[in-house]
Amino acid sequence: MDEIYAEDHDLEDEPGSRGYDADQDASYFCWACGEEIVVPVDPTMGERQVYVEDCPVCCRPNELHVELDLEHGGVRCWSEPVG
C-alpha cells in the first residue's frame, strides 16, 4: 500500500513525495498506474477527509486520504486501493 506524505514527514524518506499548499491543491500518485494526480483541497470539508475518486489516467478507483493542518497550512494526501 503506497502512501504519499508531505509537510509533517521527512520528505527524504518518502520517495515521490511533494510539498503542498493547503490553500490550493494537493497531489497523490495513483496506486495502480503511478501517475501523479492533482486534486483541489476544500478546507470546509474538515481537517480529515476520505473519499473515492477514479484516476483520470487509468480509471481505477483511489481511496484518497487528505489531512489538513489548518494551524500551519500543511496538507498530507495519499491514495490506497479501494476495498
PyMOL commands that set and color helices and strands:
alter all, ss='L'
color gray80, all
select helices_A, chain A and resi 11-13+43-45
alter helices_A, ss='H'
color red, helices_A
select strands_A, chain A and resi 25-29+36-40+48-54+61-69+74-81
alter strands_A, ss='S'
color yellow, strands_A
deselect
rebuild
show_as cartoon
